[in-house]
């Protein structure tokens, strides 16, 4: 299972959740092992995805899902094979709730970048094992770079959401290409 984390769980994480689910399905990665969900370090009490997030998803050819904001919990983290934060602060919030999740928690851009160095997931390799291979490439500080992050667009004009969606789509596309093993000949 893949868990996407941001702050309020109304802009970035539901947008990336929908993009990731869309791309994984298109790549043939379906079923419980490839389930995608999202949560927020604060969570905004049953709030829907913002209208701007839903609009830019449609512009990217992704159907927005019925979304309700929820607060991140240790149980969610412990059940996840990989946790994708939008910023380093989200990763710190993850590790504060579950130290066990630390080796599986990455900023989205960081996992796409380091995953390219680790190489694609092998066809028979469980997601958690591939994530462990990628984790082995991080230094002891486990610090993502600032250019791996996706800034919060809340309160900004829709053009800010569009720029965020373009960056998120690039990161998601690169990640899914690493997760989907090549077809056997």
Secondary structure by P-SEA (a helix, b strand, c coil): cbbbbcccccccaaaaaaaaaaaaaaacccccccccccccccccccccccaaaaaaaaaacccccbbbbbbbcaaaaaaccbbbbccaaaaaaaaaaccccccccccaaaaaaaaaaaccccccccaaaaaaaaaaaccccccccccccccccccccaaaaaaaaaaaaaaaaaaaaaacccccc
